[in-house]
Amino acid sequence: MAALTVKEKTTKNVERYLSIDVLRGLTVALMIVVNTPGSWSTNYAPFLHAPWHGWTITDLVFPSFLFVVGNAMSFSMKNLMVQDKKPFLSKVMKRTLVIFLIGLLLAAYPFFRMGDTGMVPFDFTKIRIMGVLQRIAVCYAISAFVLYFLNKRGAIVFSVIALVGYWMVMYIYGETGDPYSLVGNAARRLDLFLIGAENLYRGEGIPFDPEGLLSTFPATVNVIAGFLVGDFIQKSGNRIRTIALLIGVGTGLFLLGSLWDIWFPINKKIWTSSFVLVTVGISTVCIALLMYVIEIMKLKKWAYFFEVFGKNPLMLYVLSGVFVKTMLVIRIEGQASKSWLYERFFVPYFAPNNASLLFAVGFMLVIWLIGYWMDKKRIYIKV
């Protein structure tokens, strides 16, 4: 179960965790904004995923969150890494199963739909098995096992094998002539075989899950990279040299990923290896810049807004999903309340794209207020 905790922090801990909390908060805030536009048909391009190959700012959100999951693990796993195998496995598996179960419940919520004849119970035989939280859970588990059993050097070797191996599998087992297409990619083929079409996401018009099984392995590298960066920061300290090294490494990874794009296109939906390098590079540079602003320059007041999201990321993300789905069920004047609010208070006063974005920002601010209240009450929900 999730644990309700009152978290006591020393000043030293606040300084050490603040950059990570802020980056995590940035990603959660962006997640909520890109997931809740007023209308999907009137939305600014940067707040939409790339149609297939390529990337937008929206495509950076999820890999950045996985990266900060790894950052947090570099602190939280200190005690786990020295434990015997049995308590370690128990802790990791419990956390993995809870997060995965929350993801499944969120996919099924509100557990019914409105049909022509009235309320129809949710058909759990057609539930989407994988999803955002499910991927986080599996990536966390794989990363924890790799770091525990293979140590940091072994984790680097695992990451190289995972990225190169994924490239080879996608190329060899993908559709001849276009192995990285939507219809014929190997990741989709494996999901169809192991999970089945009825339990896959259909947002692309066909059964295809962007959080599928095979592409979870390269996604795990985002978590491992976050762990290694967090561990490096702890050992090197908040110094200019640390920041310079992180910027150099991050830039190098970004350029390497951009070069790999020639042979293995950058693609979030099949989580290509080039996409991993580009996103890890950007995340590494971002954490370095945040360290410089927050830790070196001591400019911290602005950061509190994002820190609120960073302190209760899972709770606030789940809450945003529950609120949106509830608004789609509750009807006002024959419309879903989400559409009613959008068309009554945003559409008449703003240009279409602005109205859609402002609705999303307004919704995000409502979730922030809940997070702010929780922070003031020192309520922090952990899994």
Buried (B, 14 or more C-beta within 10 A) or exposed (E): EBEEEEEEEEEEEEBBBBBBBBBBBBBBBBBBBBBBBBBEEBBBEEBBBBEBBBBBBBBBBBBBBBBBBBBBBBBBBEEBEEBEEEEBBEBBEEBBEBBBEBBBBBBBBEEEEEEEEEEEEBEEEEBBBBBBBBBBBBBBBBBBBBBBEEEBEEBBEBBEEBBEBBBEBBEEBBBEEEBBBBEBBBBBBBBBEEBEEEBBBEEBEEBBBBBBBBBBBBBBBBBBBBBBBBBBBEEEEBEEEBBEBBBEBBBEBBEBBBEBBEEBBBBBBBBBBBBBBBBBBBBBBBBBBBBBBBBEEEEBEEBBBBBBBBBBBBBBBBBBBBBBBEBBBEEEEEBBBBBBBBBEBBBEEBEBBBBBBBBBBBBBBEBBEBBBEBBEEEBBBEB
